[in-house]
Amino acid sequence: MSAERPTLVDPPIEPLLSAAENSKFTLVAVAAMRAREINDYYNGLGQGHGSLIPPQVNSLSNKSLSVALEELYEGKLTVHRPTPEEREEERLRHEVEEQARADSGDLDQMLRRSESYDF
């Protein structure tokens, strides 16, 4: 007898929805993002991409979306909706990083200009 493969309703939708804050949109978005990460992990094997996280569950399915849903079902994947304060901190951090990048670009440009002149 062969191993039983998961069906469309396995894992059940109700626990998945409760893990995704009872939002179908959040469930789809989180599962899709994690499935892309799993695909990137498998596509990057052997290329030294150590920052990619491998699948966190043993699955009979070879589909990355199914694996992502199983991770959510088993609690290996969690949903965190940022608070307004966290979003503001992230926005400010992004602005500071952009300003630092722009400042270093200005410095590089000034150095290139100074190198082009003979004194």
Biopython code that builds the backbone (N, CA, C, O; Angstrom):
import numpy as np
from Bio.PDB.StructureBuilder import StructureBuilder

atoms = [
    (1, "MET", "N", (0.845, -1.175, 0.000)),
    (1, "MET", "CA", (0.000, 0.000, 0.000)),
    (1, "MET", "C", (0.895, 1.244, 0.000)),
    (1, "MET", "O", (1.872, 1.295, 0.747)),
    (2, "SER", "N", (0.583, 2.218, -0.804)),
    (2, "SER", "CA", (1.398, 3.425, -0.904)),
    (2, "SER", "C", (1.021, 4.425, 0.197)),
    (2, "SER", "O", (-0.042, 4.331, 0.812)),
    (3, "ALA", "N", (1.925, 5.381, 0.424)),
    (3, "ALA", "CA", (1.666, 6.414, 1.431)),
    (3, "ALA", "C", (0.511, 7.294, 0.976)),
    (3, "ALA", "O", (0.395, 7.639, -0.199)),
    (4, "GLU", "N", (-0.324, 7.641, 1.918)),
    (4, "GLU", "CA", (-1.481, 8.476, 1.602)),
    (4, "GLU", "C", (-1.048, 9.919, 1.428)),
    (4, "GLU", "O", (-0.393, 10.484, 2.304)),
    (5, "ARG", "N", (-1.404, 10.511, 0.317)),
    (5, "ARG", "CA", (-1.042, 11.892, 0.030)),
    (5, "ARG", "C", (-2.102, 12.819, 0.614)),
    (5, "ARG", "O", (-3.277, 12.459, 0.683)),
    (6, "PRO", "N", (-1.683, 14.026, 1.038)),
    (6, "PRO", "CA", (-2.659, 14.973, 1.589)),
    (6, "PRO", "C", (-3.641, 15.428, 0.511)),
    (6, "PRO", "O", (-3.304, 15.503, -0.670)),
    (7, "THR", "N", (-4.835, 15.722, 0.938)),
    (7, "THR", "CA", (-5.857, 16.196, 0.014)),
    (7, "THR", "C", (-5.953, 17.704, 0.109)),
    (7, "THR", "O", (-5.203, 18.335, 0.855)),
    (8, "LEU", "N", (-6.866, 18.280, -0.638)),
    (8, "LEU", "CA", (-7.038, 19.727, -0.642)),
    (8, "LEU", "C", (-7.465, 20.244, 0.724)),
    (8, "LEU", "O", (-7.154, 21.381, 1.078)),
    (9, "VAL", "N", (-8.175, 19.426, 1.497)),
    (9, "VAL", "CA", (-8.654, 19.872, 2.807)),
    (9, "VAL", "C", (-7.733, 19.412, 3.940)),
    (9, "VAL", "O", (-8.125, 19.440, 5.107)),
    (10, "ASP", "N", (-6.523, 18.993, 3.605)),
    (10, "ASP", "CA", (-5.570, 18.569, 4.621)),
    (10, "ASP", "C", (-4.317, 19.404, 4.487)),
    (10, "ASP", "O", (-3.603, 19.220, 3.502)),
    (11, "PRO", "N", (-3.998, 20.288, 5.378)),
    (11, "PRO", "CA", (-4.597, 20.499, 6.692)),
    (11, "PRO", "C", (-5.942, 21.224, 6.589)),
    (11, "PRO", "O", (-6.193, 21.937, 5.617)),
    (12, "PRO", "N", (-6.802, 21.040, 7.590)),
    (12, "PRO", "CA", (-8.126, 21.660, 7.573)),
    (12, "PRO", "C", (-8.040, 23.191, 7.561)),
    (12, "PRO", "O", (-7.114, 23.776, 8.123)),
    (13, "ILE", "N", (-8.997, 23.813, 6.927)),
    (13, "ILE", "CA", (-8.968, 25.260, 6.732)),
    (13, "ILE", "C", (-9.236, 26.038, 8.019)),
    (13, "ILE", "O", (-8.688, 27.127, 8.194)),
    (14, "GLU", "N", (-10.058, 25.513, 8.920)),
    (14, "GLU", "CA", (-10.424, 26.258, 10.123)),
    (14, "GLU", "C", (-9.215, 26.604, 10.995)),
    (14, "GLU", "O", (-9.077, 27.761, 11.395)),
    (15, "PRO", "N", (-8.327, 25.641, 11.308)),
    (15, "PRO", "CA", (-7.146, 26.014, 12.112)),
    (15, "PRO", "C", (-6.207, 26.960, 11.354)),
    (15, "PRO", "O", (-5.548, 27.804, 11.961)),
    (16, "LEU", "N", (-6.153, 26.817, 10.046)),
    (16, "LEU", "CA", (-5.312, 27.724, 9.261)),
    (16, "LEU", "C", (-5.839, 29.153, 9.341)),
    (16, "LEU", "O", (-5.070, 30.101, 9.497)),
    (17, "LEU", "N", (-7.151, 29.295, 9.233)),
    (17, "LEU", "CA", (-7.744, 30.633, 9.325)),
    (17, "LEU", "C", (-7.535, 31.239, 10.706)),
    (17, "LEU", "O", (-7.242, 32.429, 10.820)),
    (18, "SER", "N", (-7.681, 30.442, 11.744)),
    (18, "SER", "CA", (-7.471, 30.993, 13.085)),
    (18, "SER", "C", (-6.008, 31.385, 13.282)),
    (18, "SER", "O", (-5.729, 32.349, 13.995)),
    (19, "ALA", "N", (-5.071, 30.666, 12.671)),
    (19, "ALA", "CA", (-3.653, 31.019, 12.764)),
    (19, "ALA", "C", (-3.349, 32.292, 11.976)),
    (19, "ALA", "O", (-2.368, 32.982, 12.256)),
    (20, "ALA", "N", (-4.193, 32.599, 10.992)),
    (20, "ALA", "CA", (-3.994, 33.789, 10.154)),
    (20, "ALA", "C", (-4.961, 34.900, 10.546)),
    (20, "ALA", "O", (-5.399, 35.673, 9.695)),
    (21, "GLU", "N", (-5.290, 34.980, 11.816)),
    (21, "GLU", "CA", (-6.156, 36.032, 12.351)),
    (21, "GLU", "C", (-7.527, 36.069, 11.687)),
    (21, "GLU", "O", (-8.105, 37.142, 11.511)),
    (22, "ASN", "N", (-8.044, 34.908, 11.322)),
    (22, "ASN", "CA", (-9.363, 34.753, 10.697)),
    (22, "ASN", "C", (-9.521, 35.586, 9.428)),
    (22, "ASN", "O", (-10.614, 36.066, 9.126)),
    (23, "SER", "N", (-8.445, 35.753, 8.700)),
    (23, "SER", "CA", (-8.479, 36.520, 7.463)),
    (23, "SER", "C", (-8.007, 35.640, 6.304)),
    (23, "SER", "O", (-6.870, 35.168, 6.293)),
    (24, "LYS", "N", (-8.885, 35.428, 5.344)),
    (24, "LYS", "CA", (-8.511, 34.631, 4.171)),
    (24, "LYS", "C", (-7.393, 35.308, 3.391)),
    (24, "LYS", "O", (-6.489, 34.643, 2.886)),
    (25, "PHE", "N", (-7.459, 36.625, 3.295)),
    (25, "PHE", "CA", (-6.416, 37.362, 2.583)),
    (25, "PHE", "C", (-5.065, 37.168, 3.255)),
    (25, "PHE", "O", (-4.066, 36.920, 2.579)),
    (26, "THR", "N", (-5.025, 37.278, 4.586)),
    (26, "THR", "CA", (-3.773, 37.090, 5.315)),
    (26, "THR", "C", (-3.257, 35.678, 5.139)),
    (26, "THR", "O", (-2.056, 35.475, 4.960)),
    (27, "LEU", "N", (-4.146, 34.698, 5.188)),
    (27, "LEU", "CA", (-3.755, 33.306, 4.987)),
    (27, "LEU", "C", (-3.103, 33.119, 3.623)),
    (27, "LEU", "O", (-2.042, 32.505, 3.519)),
    (28, "VAL", "N", (-3.723, 33.635, 2.600)),
    (28, "VAL", "CA", (-3.189, 33.495, 1.241)),
    (28, "VAL", "C", (-1.858, 34.222, 1.107)),
    (28, "VAL", "O", (-0.910, 33.689, 0.531)),
    (29, "ALA", "N", (-1.786, 35.445, 1.643)),
    (29, "ALA", "CA", (-0.558, 36.239, 1.514)),
    (29, "ALA", "C", (0.607, 35.584, 2.253)),
    (29, "ALA", "O", (1.706, 35.488, 1.709)),
    (30, "VAL", "N", (0.378, 35.135, 3.484)),
    (30, "VAL", "CA", (1.444, 34.516, 4.277)),
    (30, "VAL", "C", (1.895, 33.209, 3.628)),
    (30, "VAL", "O", (3.094, 32.955, 3.515)),
    (31, "ALA", "N", (0.950, 32.389, 3.205)),
    (31, "ALA", "CA", (1.305, 31.116, 2.579)),
    (31, "ALA", "C", (2.071, 31.343, 1.273)),
    (31, "ALA", "O", (3.024, 30.621, 0.983)),
    (32, "ALA", "N", (1.665, 32.328, 0.495)),
    (32, "ALA", "CA", (2.357, 32.611, -0.768)),
    (32, "ALA", "C", (3.775, 33.111, -0.520)),
    (32, "ALA", "O", (4.704, 32.701, -1.216)),
    (33, "MET", "N", (3.954, 33.998, 0.471)),
    (33, "MET", "CA", (5.299, 34.498, 0.771)),
    (33, "MET", "C", (6.214, 33.359, 1.223)),
    (33, "MET", "O", (7.361, 33.264, 0.785)),
    (34, "ARG", "N", (5.699, 32.499, 2.100)),
    (34, "ARG", "CA", (6.524, 31.389, 2.584)),
    (34, "ARG", "C", (6.804, 30.388, 1.469)),
    (34, "ARG", "O", (7.900, 29.830, 1.405)),
    (35, "ALA", "N", (5.828, 30.153, 0.586)),
    (35, "ALA", "CA", (6.051, 29.236, -0.532)),
    (35, "ALA", "C", (7.161, 29.765, -1.446)),
    (35, "ALA", "O", (7.970, 28.985, -1.948)),
    (36, "ARG", "N", (7.205, 31.078, -1.664)),
    (36, "ARG", "CA", (8.291, 31.658, -2.464)),
    (36, "ARG", "C", (9.635, 31.460, -1.781)),
    (36, "ARG", "O", (10.633, 31.171, -2.440)),
    (37, "GLU", "N", (9.665, 31.617, -0.444)),
    (37, "GLU", "CA", (10.910, 31.398, 0.290)),
    (37, "GLU", "C", (11.373, 29.951, 0.158)),
    (37, "GLU", "O", (12.565, 29.689, -0.002)),
    (38, "ILE", "N", (10.431, 29.013, 0.226)),
    (38, "ILE", "CA", (10.770, 27.593, 0.095)),
    (38, "ILE", "C", (11.302, 27.320, -1.310)),
    (38, "ILE", "O", (12.290, 26.602, -1.469)),
    (39, "ASN", "N", (10.655, 27.885, -2.331)),
    (39, "ASN", "CA", (11.144, 27.733, -3.700)),
    (39, "ASN", "C", (12.551, 28.296, -3.841)),
    (39, "ASN", "O", (13.414, 27.672, -4.459)),
    (40, "ASP", "N", (12.785, 29.480, -3.266)),
    (40, "ASP", "CA", (14.117, 30.087, -3.326)),
    (40, "ASP", "C", (15.149, 29.211, -2.632)),
    (40, "ASP", "O", (16.288, 29.098, -3.084)),
    (41, "TYR", "N", (14.741, 28.592, -1.531)),
    (41, "TYR", "CA", (15.656, 27.704, -0.815)),
    (41, "TYR", "C", (16.068, 26.547, -1.718)),
    (41, "TYR", "O", (17.259, 26.273, -1.860)),
    (42, "TYR", "N", (15.100, 25.864, -2.331)),
    (42, "TYR", "CA", (15.419, 24.723, -3.182)),
    (42, "TYR", "C", (16.177, 25.141, -4.438)),
    (42, "TYR", "O", (17.066, 24.422, -4.894)),
    (43, "ASN", "N", (15.835, 26.291, -4.994)),
    (43, "ASN", "CA", (16.535, 26.760, -6.190)),
    (43, "ASN", "C", (17.952, 27.224, -5.879)),
    (43, "ASN", "O", (18.808, 27.209, -6.764)),
    (44, "GLY", "N", (18.218, 27.637, -4.640)),
    (44, "GLY", "CA", (19.533, 28.139, -4.275)),
    (44, "GLY", "C", (20.436, 27.117, -3.617)),
    (44, "GLY", "O", (21.541, 27.461, -3.198)),
    (45, "LEU", "N", (19.998, 25.860, -3.511)),
    (45, "LEU", "CA", (20.838, 24.840, -2.877)),
    (45, "LEU", "C", (22.152, 24.701, -3.638)),
    (45, "LEU", "O", (22.169, 24.646, -4.868)),
    (46, "GLY", "N", (23.234, 24.646, -2.900)),
    (46, "GLY", "CA", (24.546, 24.494, -3.516)),
    (46, "GLY", "C", (25.168, 25.797, -3.963)),
    (46, "GLY", "O", (26.289, 25.801, -4.472)),
    (47, "GLN", "N", (24.468, 26.903, -3.784)),
    (47, "GLN", "CA", (25.002, 28.190, -4.213)),
    (47, "GLN", "C", (25.449, 29.036, -3.027)),
    (47, "GLN", "O", (25.827, 30.194, -3.206)),
    (48, "GLY", "N", (25.412, 28.479, -1.824)),
    (48, "GLY", "CA", (25.904, 29.177, -0.647)),
    (48, "GLY", "C", (24.972, 30.222, -0.085)),
    (48, "GLY", "O", (25.427, 31.159, 0.571)),
    (49, "HIS", "N", (23.673, 30.090, -0.323)),
    (49, "HIS", "CA", (22.710, 31.035, 0.245)),
    (49, "HIS", "C", (22.329, 30.566, 1.646)),
    (49, "HIS", "O", (21.339, 29.854, 1.811)),
    (50, "GLY", "N", (23.098, 30.953, 2.642)),
    (50, "GLY", "CA", (22.863, 30.493, 4.001)),
    (50, "GLY", "C", (21.732, 31.196, 4.711)),
    (50, "GLY", "O", (21.294, 30.740, 5.767)),
    (51, "SER", "N", (21.243, 32.303, 4.157)),
    (51, "SER", "CA", (20.195, 33.055, 4.843)),
    (51, "SER", "C", (18.804, 32.494, 4.576)),
    (51, "SER", "O", (17.839, 32.916, 5.214)),
    (52, "LEU", "N", (18.682, 31.559, 3.655)),
    (52, "LEU", "CA", (17.375, 30.989, 3.325)),
    (52, "LEU", "C", (17.025, 29.891, 4.326)),
    (52, "LEU", "O", (17.867, 29.065, 4.678)),
    (53, "ILE", "N", (15.774, 29.894, 4.777)),
    (53, "ILE", "CA", (15.320, 28.943, 5.789)),
    (53, "ILE", "C", (14.697, 27.735, 5.094)),
    (53, "ILE", "O", (13.778, 27.889, 4.290)),
    (54, "PRO", "N", (15.191, 26.533, 5.398)),
    (54, "PRO", "CA", (14.625, 25.330, 4.770)),
    (54, "PRO", "C", (13.222, 25.044, 5.292)),
    (54, "PRO", "O", (12.814, 25.621, 6.300)),
    (55, "PRO", "N", (12.478, 24.166, 4.627)),
    (55, "PRO", "CA", (11.153, 23.788, 5.124)),
    (55, "PRO", "C", (11.251, 23.260, 6.550)),
    (55, "PRO", "O", (12.191, 22.540, 6.886)),
    (56, "GLN", "N", (10.283, 23.616, 7.387)),
    (56, "GLN", "CA", (10.305, 23.280, 8.806)),
    (56, "GLN", "C", (9.475, 22.055, 9.160)),
    (56, "GLN", "O", (9.360, 21.703, 10.334)),
    (57, "VAL", "N", (8.895, 21.401, 8.155)),
    (57, "VAL", "CA", (8.087, 20.203, 8.396)),
    (57, "VAL", "C", (8.493, 19.123, 7.401)),
    (57, "VAL", "O", (9.000, 19.409, 6.316)),
    (58, "ASN", "N", (8.256, 17.877, 7.796)),
    (58, "ASN", "CA", (8.409, 16.770, 6.860)),
    (58, "ASN", "C", (7.066, 16.578, 6.184)),
    (58, "ASN", "O", (6.055, 16.349, 6.846)),
    (59, "SER", "N", (7.060, 16.671, 4.870)),
    (59, "SER", "CA", (5.803, 16.631, 4.151)),
    (59, "SER", "C", (5.838, 15.570, 3.068)),
    (59, "SER", "O", (6.882, 15.303, 2.473)),
    (60, "LEU", "N", (4.689, 14.975, 2.822)),
    (60, "LEU", "CA", (4.567, 14.044, 1.702)),
    (60, "LEU", "C", (4.412, 14.805, 0.390)),
    (60, "LEU", "O", (4.619, 14.244, -0.687)),
    (61, "SER", "N", (4.053, 16.061, 0.481)),
    (61, "SER", "CA", (3.835, 16.878, -0.703)),
    (61, "SER", "C", (5.158, 17.481, -1.174)),
    (61, "SER", "O", (6.029, 17.818, -0.372)),
    (62, "ASN", "N", (5.283, 17.604, -2.482)),
    (62, "ASN", "CA", (6.461, 18.270, -3.034)),
    (62, "ASN", "C", (6.120, 19.678, -3.520)),
    (62, "ASN", "O", (6.926, 20.317, -4.196)),
    (63, "LYS", "N", (4.941, 20.153, -3.177)),
    (63, "LYS", "CA", (4.503, 21.503, -3.562)),
    (63, "LYS", "C", (4.826, 22.477, -2.436)),
    (63, "LYS", "O", (4.489, 22.237, -1.276)),
    (64, "SER", "N", (5.479, 23.568, -2.789)),
    (64, "SER", "CA", (5.912, 24.513, -1.764)),
    (64, "SER", "C", (4.737, 25.169, -1.037)),
    (64, "SER", "O", (4.842, 25.464, 0.153)),
    (65, "LEU", "N", (3.634, 25.401, -1.724)),
    (65, "LEU", "CA", (2.470, 25.997, -1.067)),
    (65, "LEU", "C", (1.879, 25.042, -0.033)),
    (65, "LEU", "O", (1.480, 25.472, 1.049)),
    (66, "SER", "N", (1.821, 23.767, -0.354)),
    (66, "SER", "CA", (1.329, 22.775, 0.608)),
    (66, "SER", "C", (2.232, 22.701, 1.825)),
    (66, "SER", "O", (1.752, 22.589, 2.953)),
    (67, "VAL", "N", (3.545, 22.764, 1.600)),
    (67, "VAL", "CA", (4.491, 22.734, 2.703)),
    (67, "VAL", "C", (4.294, 23.973, 3.581)),
    (67, "VAL", "O", (4.319, 23.871, 4.808)),
    (68, "ALA", "N", (4.101, 25.135, 2.964)),
    (68, "ALA", "CA", (3.877, 26.373, 3.723)),
    (68, "ALA", "C", (2.618, 26.268, 4.571)),
    (68, "ALA", "O", (2.618, 26.688, 5.728)),
    (69, "LEU", "N", (1.553, 25.719, 4.018)),
    (69, "LEU", "CA", (0.311, 25.561, 4.788)),
    (69, "LEU", "C", (0.496, 24.568, 5.931)),
    (69, "LEU", "O", (-0.061, 24.758, 7.013)),
    (70, "GLU", "N", (1.268, 23.518, 5.702)),
    (70, "GLU", "CA", (1.535, 22.556, 6.772)),
    (70, "GLU", "C", (2.366, 23.203, 7.882)),
    (70, "GLU", "O", (2.149, 22.922, 9.061)),
    (71, "GLU", "N", (3.318, 24.070, 7.512)),
    (71, "GLU", "CA", (4.093, 24.793, 8.521)),
    (71, "GLU", "C", (3.185, 25.672, 9.369)),
    (71, "GLU", "O", (3.336, 25.728, 10.590)),
    (72, "LEU", "N", (2.253, 26.350, 8.738)),
    (72, "LEU", "CA", (1.308, 27.203, 9.466)),
    (72, "LEU", "C", (0.429, 26.356, 10.388)),
    (72, "LEU", "O", (0.182, 26.734, 11.534)),
    (73, "TYR", "N", (-0.037, 25.221, 9.891)),
    (73, "TYR", "CA", (-0.898, 24.332, 10.665)),
    (73, "TYR", "C", (-0.178, 23.792, 11.897)),
    (73, "TYR", "O", (-0.780, 23.683, 12.966)),
    (74, "GLU", "N", (1.109, 23.452, 11.759)),
    (74, "GLU", "CA", (1.865, 22.877, 12.870)),
    (74, "GLU", "C", (2.470, 23.936, 13.795)),
    (74, "GLU", "O", (3.140, 23.597, 14.770)),
    (75, "GLY", "N", (2.238, 25.212, 13.494)),
    (75, "GLY", "CA", (2.734, 26.280, 14.351)),
    (75, "GLY", "C", (4.179, 26.651, 14.106)),
    (75, "GLY", "O", (4.761, 27.396, 14.894)),
    (76, "LYS", "N", (4.770, 26.156, 13.040)),
    (76, "LYS", "CA", (6.157, 26.492, 12.711)),
    (76, "LYS", "C", (6.250, 27.843, 12.012)),
    (76, "LYS", "O", (7.325, 28.436, 11.926)),
    (77, "LEU", "N", (5.130, 28.314, 11.523)),
    (77, "LEU", "CA", (5.036, 29.595, 10.828)),
    (77, "LEU", "C", (3.963, 30.402, 11.545)),
    (77, "LEU", "O", (2.850, 29.918, 11.751)),
    (78, "THR", "N", (4.293, 31.616, 11.919)),
    (78, "THR", "CA", (3.333, 32.445, 12.636)),
    (78, "THR", "C", (3.075, 33.736, 11.877)),
    (78, "THR", "O", (3.889, 34.173, 11.063)),
    (79, "VAL", "N", (1.936, 34.330, 12.158)),
    (79, "VAL", "CA", (1.542, 35.586, 11.533)),
    (79, "VAL", "C", (1.686, 36.684, 12.567)),
    (79, "VAL", "O", (1.201, 36.563, 13.692)),
    (80, "HIS", "N", (2.358, 37.757, 12.177)),
    (80, "HIS", "CA", (2.495, 38.915, 13.061)),
    (80, "HIS", "C", (2.113, 40.156, 12.262)),
    (80, "HIS", "O", (2.766, 40.501, 11.277)),
    (81, "ARG", "N", (1.066, 40.807, 12.691)),
    (81, "ARG", "CA", (0.654, 42.052, 12.057)),
    (81, "ARG", "C", (1.285, 43.199, 12.839)),
    (81, "ARG", "O", (1.010, 43.356, 14.029)),
    (82, "PRO", "N", (2.139, 44.012, 12.182)),
    (82, "PRO", "CA", (2.830, 45.085, 12.917)),
    (82, "PRO", "C", (1.861, 46.138, 13.439)),
    (82, "PRO", "O", (0.853, 46.455, 12.808)),
    (83, "THR", "N", (2.194, 46.663, 14.603)),
    (83, "THR", "CA", (1.413, 47.743, 15.202)),
    (83, "THR", "C", (1.751, 49.048, 14.490)),
    (83, "THR", "O", (2.766, 49.120, 13.796)),
    (84, "PRO", "N", (0.928, 50.077, 14.645)),
    (84, "PRO", "CA", (1.273, 51.371, 14.032)),
    (84, "PRO", "C", (2.636, 51.896, 14.489)),
    (84, "PRO", "O", (3.357, 52.509, 13.702)),
    (85, "GLU", "N", (2.993, 51.659, 15.749)),
    (85, "GLU", "CA", (4.295, 52.110, 16.252)),
    (85, "GLU", "C", (5.427, 51.379, 15.548)),
    (85, "GLU", "O", (6.431, 51.994, 15.188)),
    (86, "GLU", "N", (5.277, 50.060, 15.344)),
    (86, "GLU", "CA", (6.306, 49.287, 14.644)),
    (86, "GLU", "C", (6.441, 49.738, 13.192)),
    (86, "GLU", "O", (7.548, 49.807, 12.658)),
    (87, "ARG", "N", (5.312, 50.043, 12.558)),
    (87, "ARG", "CA", (5.375, 50.532, 11.179)),
    (87, "ARG", "C", (6.078, 51.877, 11.089)),
    (87, "ARG", "O", (6.843, 52.121, 10.156)),
    (88, "GLU", "N", (5.819, 52.754, 12.061)),
    (88, "GLU", "CA", (6.473, 54.063, 12.076)),
    (88, "GLU", "C", (7.971, 53.909, 12.305)),
    (88, "GLU", "O", (8.765, 54.592, 11.659)),
    (89, "GLU", "N", (8.370, 53.018, 13.217)),
    (89, "GLU", "CA", (9.796, 52.763, 13.441)),
    (89, "GLU", "C", (10.468, 52.245, 12.174)),
    (89, "GLU", "O", (11.575, 52.665, 11.837)),
    (90, "GLU", "N", (9.804, 51.342, 11.481)),
    (90, "GLU", "CA", (10.350, 50.792, 10.235)),
    (90, "GLU", "C", (10.479, 51.884, 9.174)),
    (90, "GLU", "O", (11.473, 51.933, 8.448)),
    (91, "ARG", "N", (9.479, 52.758, 9.083)),
    (91, "ARG", "CA", (9.520, 53.848, 8.108)),
    (91, "ARG", "C", (10.687, 54.782, 8.411)),
    (91, "ARG", "O", (11.417, 55.182, 7.504)),
    (92, "LEU", "N", (10.865, 55.131, 9.684)),
    (92, "LEU", "CA", (11.969, 56.008, 10.073)),
    (92, "LEU", "C", (13.322, 55.348, 9.807)),
    (92, "LEU", "O", (14.249, 55.994, 9.320)),
    (93, "ARG", "N", (13.426, 54.066, 10.127)),
    (93, "ARG", "CA", (14.670, 53.338, 9.870)),
    (93, "ARG", "C", (14.988, 53.323, 8.377)),
    (93, "ARG", "O", (16.141, 53.475, 7.973)),
    (94, "HIS", "N", (13.955, 53.139, 7.572)),
    (94, "HIS", "CA", (14.137, 53.137, 6.122)),
    (94, "HIS", "C", (14.602, 54.511, 5.626)),
    (94, "HIS", "O", (15.482, 54.597, 4.770)),
    (95, "GLU", "N", (14.016, 55.572, 6.160)),
    (95, "GLU", "CA", (14.422, 56.926, 5.769)),
    (95, "GLU", "C", (15.879, 57.190, 6.128)),
    (95, "GLU", "O", (16.615, 57.776, 5.334)),
    (96, "VAL", "N", (16.303, 56.764, 7.315)),
    (96, "VAL", "CA", (17.686, 56.961, 7.744)),
    (96, "VAL", "C", (18.637, 56.191, 6.829)),
    (96, "VAL", "O", (19.681, 56.710, 6.435)),
    (97, "GLU", "N", (18.273, 54.950, 6.491)),
    (97, "GLU", "CA", (19.118, 54.158, 5.599)),
    (97, "GLU", "C", (19.214, 54.791, 4.221)),
    (97, "GLU", "O", (20.289, 54.830, 3.623)),
    (98, "GLU", "N", (18.090, 55.288, 3.716)),
    (98, "GLU", "CA", (18.104, 55.953, 2.409)),
    (98, "GLU", "C", (18.970, 57.207, 2.432)),
    (98, "GLU", "O", (19.716, 57.471, 1.489)),
    (99, "GLN", "N", (18.869, 57.977, 3.511)),
    (99, "GLN", "CA", (19.681, 59.189, 3.627)),
    (99, "GLN", "C", (21.164, 58.836, 3.695)),
    (99, "GLN", "O", (21.993, 59.505, 3.079)),
    (100, "ALA", "N", (21.498, 57.788, 4.443)),
    (100, "ALA", "CA", (22.902, 57.366, 4.545)),
    (100, "ALA", "C", (23.414, 56.906, 3.185)),
    (100, "ALA", "O", (24.549, 57.204, 2.814)),
    (101, "ARG", "N", (22.577, 56.177, 2.440)),
    (101, "ARG", "CA", (22.973, 55.747, 1.088)),
    (101, "ARG", "C", (23.181, 56.938, 0.174)),
    (101, "ARG", "O", (24.139, 56.973, -0.599)),
    (102, "ALA", "N", (22.281, 57.920, 0.259)),
    (102, "ALA", "CA", (22.402, 59.115, -0.578)),
    (102, "ALA", "C", (23.652, 59.894, -0.199)),
    (102, "ALA", "O", (24.354, 60.392, -1.079)),
    (103, "ASP", "N", (23.945, 60.011, 1.105)),
    (103, "ASP", "CA", (25.139, 60.723, 1.544)),
    (103, "ASP", "C", (26.411, 60.034, 1.061)),
    (103, "ASP", "O", (27.350, 60.703, 0.630)),
    (104, "SER", "N", (26.451, 58.704, 1.129)),
    (104, "SER", "CA", (27.649, 57.994, 0.667)),
    (104, "SER", "C", (27.777, 58.100, -0.849)),
    (104, "SER", "O", (28.888, 58.128, -1.377)),
    (105, "GLY", "N", (26.644, 58.160, -1.551)),
    (105, "GLY", "CA", (26.691, 58.355, -3.002)),
    (105, "GLY", "C", (27.232, 59.722, -3.350)),
    (105, "GLY", "O", (27.992, 59.862, -4.309)),
    (106, "ASP", "N", (26.846, 60.749, -2.574)),
    (106, "ASP", "CA", (27.368, 62.097, -2.798)),
    (106, "ASP", "C", (28.873, 62.125, -2.559)),
    (106, "ASP", "O", (29.608, 62.765, -3.311)),
    (107, "LEU", "N", (29.339, 61.433, -1.512)),
    (107, "LEU", "CA", (30.759, 61.391, -1.206)),
    (107, "LEU", "C", (31.522, 60.701, -2.326)),
    (107, "LEU", "O", (32.575, 61.177, -2.750)),
    (108, "ASP", "N", (30.990, 59.570, -2.810)),
    (108, "ASP", "CA", (31.640, 58.871, -3.922)),
    (108, "ASP", "C", (31.723, 59.766, -5.146)),
    (108, "ASP", "O", (32.748, 59.804, -5.826)),
    (109, "GLN", "N", (30.651, 60.481, -5.425)),
    (109, "GLN", "CA", (30.627, 61.364, -6.582)),
    (109, "GLN", "C", (31.645, 62.492, -6.412)),
    (109, "GLN", "O", (32.326, 62.853, -7.372)),
    (110, "MET", "N", (31.759, 63.049, -5.217)),
    (110, "MET", "CA", (32.735, 64.104, -4.972)),
    (110, "MET", "C", (34.157, 63.576, -5.132)),
    (110, "MET", "O", (35.018, 64.263, -5.682)),
    (111, "LEU", "N", (34.404, 62.365, -4.656)),
    (111, "LEU", "CA", (35.737, 61.783, -4.791)),
    (111, "LEU", "C", (36.075, 61.534, -6.253)),
    (111, "LEU", "O", (37.212, 61.762, -6.667)),
    (112, "ARG", "N", (35.127, 61.077, -7.032)),
    (112, "ARG", "CA", (35.372, 60.863, -8.453)),
    (112, "ARG", "C", (35.686, 62.173, -9.156)),
    (112, "ARG", "O", (36.553, 62.223, -10.028)),
    (113, "ARG", "N", (34.984, 63.229, -8.779)),
    (113, "ARG", "CA", (35.243, 64.531, -9.376)),
    (113, "ARG", "C", (36.660, 64.990, -9.043)),
    (113, "ARG", "O", (37.376, 65.485, -9.914)),
    (114, "SER", "N", (37.066, 64.825, -7.780)),
    (114, "SER", "CA", (38.382, 65.280, -7.380)),
    (114, "SER", "C", (39.478, 64.464, -8.055)),
    (114, "SER", "O", (40.569, 64.979, -8.302)),
    (115, "GLU", "N", (39.197, 63.185, -8.358)),
    (115, "GLU", "CA", (40.184, 62.361, -9.030)),
    (115, "GLU", "C", (40.348, 62.754, -10.487)),
    (115, "GLU", "O", (41.387, 62.484, -11.090)),
    (116, "SER", "N", (39.350, 63.379, -11.049)),
    (116, "SER", "CA", (39.427, 63.704, -12.473)),
    (116, "SER", "C", (40.226, 64.964, -12.749)),
    (116, "SER", "O", (40.538, 65.250, -13.905)),
    (117, "TYR", "N", (40.561, 65.713, -11.729)),
    (117, "TYR", "CA", (41.339, 66.941, -11.895)),
    (117, "TYR", "C", (42.798, 66.682, -11.566)),
    (117, "TYR", "O", (43.107, 65.968, -10.612)),
    (118, "ASP", "N", (43.692, 67.260, -12.352)),
    (118, "ASP", "CA", (45.120, 67.201, -12.038)),
    (118, "ASP", "C", (45.521, 68.491, -11.365)),
    (118, "ASP", "O", (45.290, 69.575, -11.900)),
    (119, "PHE", "N", (46.116, 68.383, -10.204)),
    (119, "PHE", "CA", (46.535, 69.569, -9.472)),
    (119, "PHE", "C", (48.034, 69.705, -9.553)),
    (119, "PHE", "O", (48.599, 70.647, -8.998)),
]
sb = StructureBuilder()
sb.init_structure("model")
sb.init_model(0)
sb.init_chain("A")
sb.init_seg("    ")
for serial, (resi, resn, name, xyz) in enumerate(atoms, 1):
    if name == "N":
        sb.init_residue(resn, " ", resi, " ")
    sb.init_atom(name, np.array(xyz, "f"), 0.0, 1.0, " ", f" {name:<3s}", serial, name[0])
structure = sb.get_structure()
